[in-house]
Amino acid sequence: EKWSMLPAADGQLGAIIRLYREWKISGNTEFLKSLWPKARKALDFAFSYWDSDGDFVLDAQQHNTYDIEFYGPNPLTNSLFYAALKAGAEMAKSMKDIECALRYQNALKEGSRKMDELLWQGEYYIQKLDDINQRFTLLIRDLTDSVRAK
């Protein structure tokens, strides 16, 4: 296979946000028009690859540019997802792709509501990880206690 790396969720979603920024700053709709089909494909990929249950909260394995994996819903990837959805909806409107714009707006509304429900703790968002390696956890307390015992 040409590319053996997993797609990085933060990198891919960030690219959509940067496309939106460049389009808004330049005002060059032809530039956007040339890239919109691939940008749409990149954003649509997030639904099928990182949202395991279709609730508009990314929760499947999410490789990222830290070269680690996130498992389960987390505020970093999902915040980028919602920013990309907002940007995608605006770009879709500009491209007269109204059905796509409405789909992204709905996903943004429903997903951000669901993320608040899952991760908002009253003051801040938590990273709710599906711990796939529970048996390998080690707390710093365990290390310091063993040093103190000597």
Protein Blocks (a to p, Z undefined) as FASTA:
>chain_A
ZZlcdcdfklmmmmmmmmmmmmmmnopaklmmmmmmmmmmmmmmmmmmmmmnonopafbd
cddfkopacedjdfklmmmmmmmmmmmmmmmmmnopaklmmmmmmmmmmmmmmmmmmmmg
ojaccdddddfklmlgccfklmmmmmmmZZ
